[in-house]
Amino acid sequence: MSPTPAKNPVSLTRRALAELVGTAALVTVVVGSGIMAAELSPDAGVRLLANSLATTAGLAVLITVLGPVSGAHFNPLVSLAAWLLTRRHAVAAVRGRDLAAYLPAQAGGAVAGAMLANAMYALPALQLSAQDRSAPHLLLGEMVASAGLIVVIFALARQGRDALTPVAVGGYIGAAYWFTSSTSFANPAVTLGRAVTDTFAGIAPASVPGFVAAQLAGAALGGLLLTALFPNTPRPAPDAVRPAVTADLPR
């Protein structure tokens, strides 16, 4: 993709729809694979392995497929970082009006995705999780996971290697399932969605504010680390987090 605007940019409506659908699909993968894993194995390690592998693959595919439409953020942290890091550029990755459309689309998609996963396994579509995740060490894990995610995405752009984003982001999240204490939600929208499923991937609603606060703090830390490590910005944002503006896509 070209960093300069083309004649026929993808409409904001289509981009917001892609964010809604993509976030819904991501949460469906996370929750659905967790339910399946719990049904097939009593072993917690096997369950986590199955859940992490499905999420890794699903996220990489979704970024690849929907990146040309919306940038495939599926995550308020990524949208906010793209706006903050590029808003003074001639071609910003995300503008204020994009944020106003993306954030509710991501939140609504996440809840819809969890409800769909519940329904596919004959569970009540809307249920509240009882899984408490409020311990301080879990919040620290979320900070680490979120900081790393921001660095991975935007460092690739500043190195001119954003074609690797689908594989790199999927791989990072899959690894962070295992090396962070929180199993790496690293996404406020996904956290909200996982609060409405009382299954393997769930999080109690009371734990959501703490997780989101830790994610925002981690994203801010990631932004600072990114600036220190990769101060040069040859391009405004990675293709995978920049709304597509290619003229050859049908309107």
N, C-alpha and C positions, 0 to 999 in steps of 0.2 A: 504494500500500500504506500501511497504517497503521503508525506506529512502535510502537503498543501491541499486545500479544499478542491474537490472536483465539482463539475457542473451540476450533478444530480445527487446530492447527499441523501442518505437514508433518512426518512422522516423520523422525528422524535417519537411519534406514536409507535412505529415499528421497532425502534430501538428499545423503548420501554417494554413493549410486548416481549421482545427477546430476553430482556432481563427478568421479567416475570416468569416466563416459561423455563428459562435456564436455571433460575434459582429453585423453582418448583421441582424440576427434574433432579437437580443436585440433592435436595433434601429427600426426595423419593428414593434415590440411590442410597443415601446414608441410612435412613430409617428402615427402608425395605430390606437392605442387606443385613442390617442388625437384627431384624425380626427373623429372617431366614436362618441366620447363623445361630441364634438362640434356640430355634426349633430343631436344628440339626445336631448341635453339640452342647453338652453340659460344661465343657471346658472353657473358661473365660479367655484363655490365650488363643484358642482356636477361633472363638467368636470375634475377638478383636482383629485377628489376622484376616479373617474373611471380610469383615467390615472395612478394614483399611485398604485391602486390595480392590474391593469393589469401588470404593470412593476414589482411589487413585486413578483407576481406569476411567470411571465415569466422568470425573472432573476434566481429565485430559481430552476426552471426546467432546464434551460440551463446549470447552474453550475453542477447540478446533472448528466445530460446526457453527457456533454462534458468534465467534469473534468477528467475522466480517460484517455482521449486522450491528451489534451494539458495543463491541469491545469485550464482551463476555466477562463483565465484572462479577456478577452474582454475589456481591459482597459490598456493603456500605463502606467498609474500610478502604477498599480499592478505589471506589468512586470518589470518596473524600480525598484520598491521597492524590489521585489523578488531577482533581480540581486544584488542590493547594499547591502542588508541585509545578503546575503548568499554566495557571490562570493568568500570568503576566506574559505568556508567549503569544506571538501573533496567531498561532494555531493552537488553541488550548485543547487538551485531551477531553476535558469535561467543562462545561459552562454551568452557571447557576441554574438555568432552566433545565439542564440535563439532570442535575442533582435532584431537583424538585420532582422529576418524573421517575428517576431511577430508584431512589430510596424507598418510596412506598411500593413500587413494583417488586422490589427485592423482598421486602417484608411480607407482602401479600402472597408472593410466590412461595416463600418458605413455609408459611402456614398451610397453603393449599397442598404443597408437596407432602408434608407430614400427614395431612388428612387422607391423601390418596394412598399413601403407603399403609396407613392403618386399615383403610377400607379393603385394600387388596388382600389383606390377611384376615378378613372377617372380624376385625376389631371395631369398636366404636370410632367413627371418623374423628371425632373431637374428644380428646381426653387429656387430663393434666398429669404430667409426670410427677412421680413421687421420689425421684432420684436426686437427693441432695448433692450439690457440687459447690458448696460454699466455703470449703476449707482454704485457708490462705495459700497453701502450697499449690492448689489447683489454679488459683488466680495468678500466681507467679508463672505457672505453666502457660496460661493463656497470654500473658504479656510476651513471653518468649516466642510462642508460636506466631503471634500477630506481628511482632517486630520482624521476624525472619521472613514472613510472607511478603511484607512490603519491600524488604531489601531484595529478595529474589526477583520479584516482578520488575521493579524499576531499575535495578542494576543491569539486568539484561538489556533494557532499552538504552541505557547510557553507554553500554558496550557495543551497541548495534547488533545484538544477537536475539532480538525479540521473537524470531521464528522458533526459538526453543521454548517459549513460554508455556505452551500446553504440557509438554513433557516435564519441564522443570517445576512448574507449579503443582502438577499432579504428584510428581515424585516427592516434592517437599512436604506436601500435606500427608502423603502416605508415610513418610519417615517420621513426621512430627506426631502422628498417632502413637508412635512407640517411644520417642525420646522425651515427650512432654508429659507431665503428670496429669494434664487435663484431657489428653488425647486430641488436642488441637482442634477446637472448634474454629477459632480465629476468624469469626464472621458473626456480627450481631444479628443479621437476618436469619442465618441458619440456627443460631442459638434460640431465637424466638420460635422458629418452627419446631425445634426439638423439644420445646416446652409443652407442646400439645400432643405428645405421644408418650404413653406410659410403657415404654419398651426399652430394649437394650441401649438405644441411642438417646434416651430422654434426659431432660434436665428439669428439675423442679422450678416452677415459675419464680419462687422466692430467690433462686440462685441466679436468675437471668440478669438482674441489674449489676451484680458484682462481676459477672463474666463480661458483660458489655463494657463496663468501666475499665476492666483490665485489658480488654481488646483495644479500646481507644488509646489507652496509655501505651500499650505495646506498639501500636501503629505510629504514634508520635515518636517514640524511641527509634523505631525503624527508619522513619523519615530523617531523623538527625544522623543516624549511623550511615544512611545512604549518602547524605550530603558530605559527610566526612570522608567516606571511602571513594565515592564517585562524584567529585565536584563538577565535572564537565557534563554538559547536557547537549550533545549533538543533535538530538531529536526530542520533540516535546513529550512523547510517551510511547510505550511499547504498543505495537499494533493490537495486541491482544487485550489492551485496556483502553483503546481509543475507538470511539464510534466510527464505523466504516463510512467512507465518503467516496467509494469507488463508483464510477459512472456506469459500469457494466452491469450492476445489479438491477433487477427489475424494480420499479417503484410500486 
